[in-house]
């Protein structure tokens, strides 16, 4: 059973609007990805800005949802990638697919709420 103060903290984190959550220092959000881009391609596109620890493309079954996240090991790499991808005239060529004309949008990701604490079983002694 979750104690009242813990539940209140959890509910507050879940109800915080996305635009009010702090920006991540290590993760970027990529939207409008070409439908053919997978996690490996996303990782390769962003590795030049620092060591990538995770690159994730969201799928609905076997179809890409057109967005993903890249997480860097070191603070600052994400900001460097966002700055480069948003520079005037920058266009990344994903390949020769018909959907490569889509302009990928890159921005700092928002922090996610912390996971809900595990319920405690039993009394004080467990």
N, C-alpha and C positions, 0 to 999 in steps of 0.2 A: 504494500500500500504506500502511495506517495504521500509524504507529509505536505501539509498545506503550503508552507513557504516554497518548497521545491516545485510543487505544482504551479504556483503563481509565477515563478521564474520561467518555467517551461512555457506556460501559456503566453507570457509576455514576449518571449523570443519568437514564438510561432506567429504572434499577431503583429510583430513589427513589420511595417511595409518594406518591401524590397529596397526602395530608394532611400530608406533611412538606415539600412544596415551598412556597416563600415566596408570599405573596399579591401579586398585581399591584397597582400603585398607580393604574393607568389603565383596567383592564378589569373588567367585571362578567359574571357568569354568570347567565342567566335560565332557569329551568326551569318546567315545567308551563304552558308557553305554550299559549294556545288554538290549535287546529290550523290556523286560518285566518290567523294572524299571519305576515307576511312581513318581510323585512329593512327595507323602507321603513317599515312600521308600527312596528317595534321602534325604529328610529332616531327617529321622530317622538315616540314615547312618552318617550324619555329625553333629548331635546335641551334640555329646560328646565333641566337640571342642568349643562350645559356643552357645548362644541363636540364633537360626535361625529365621530370620524374613520372608524369602521367599525361597522356593525351587521350581524350574520350570524345567520341562522336555519339550523339543520342540516336537511337533507332526505335522505330515502331514496327516490331516484327523484323522483317528484312529490309525495310525502307528507311533511309536516313531521314531524320527530322530537320536536317539543315542547320544544326548548331552543335557546338561542342565546347570543351574546356581544355586548356593546356595549363599544367602546373609545373612551375620551375622549382629547383632545389634551393636557389638563393634569392633573397629579396633583391629587387631592382631589375632583374632580368625581364620580368613581366612588363614593367613600365617601359623598358627599352624596346621590347617587341611592339607594344601598343604604339609608341611614338613612331617607330619605323613603318608600321603598316598603315598609319594614318597620315603619313607624310604626303604632301602634294605630289601627284604623278606616280605614286607607288601602285603597282599592280602585280600581284603574284599570279604566275601562270601555273595552274594546277595540272595541266596536261592538255591533250588534244580532244577532250570530251566536248560534246555539244553544250553542256551546261557550265563550261569554264568561264563563260562571259559574266556570270554572277559576281558582283563585287562583294567580297567578304568583309564584314564589319568586325572590328576587333576592339574590345574595351576591357578595362579591369573588371574582374568578376566581383560580386558582392559576397561577403562572408555568409556562410550558412549557419543557421541556428545550431547550437550544440545538441547532441542527441539527448533524448529524454532519459533521465536517470532510471536505472533498473529498480523495479519495486523491491522493497525490503520484505522479506518473508519472516514471519514470526515477530517476537518482541525484541527487546534490547539485546538479548543473548543470542538471537538468530535462530 
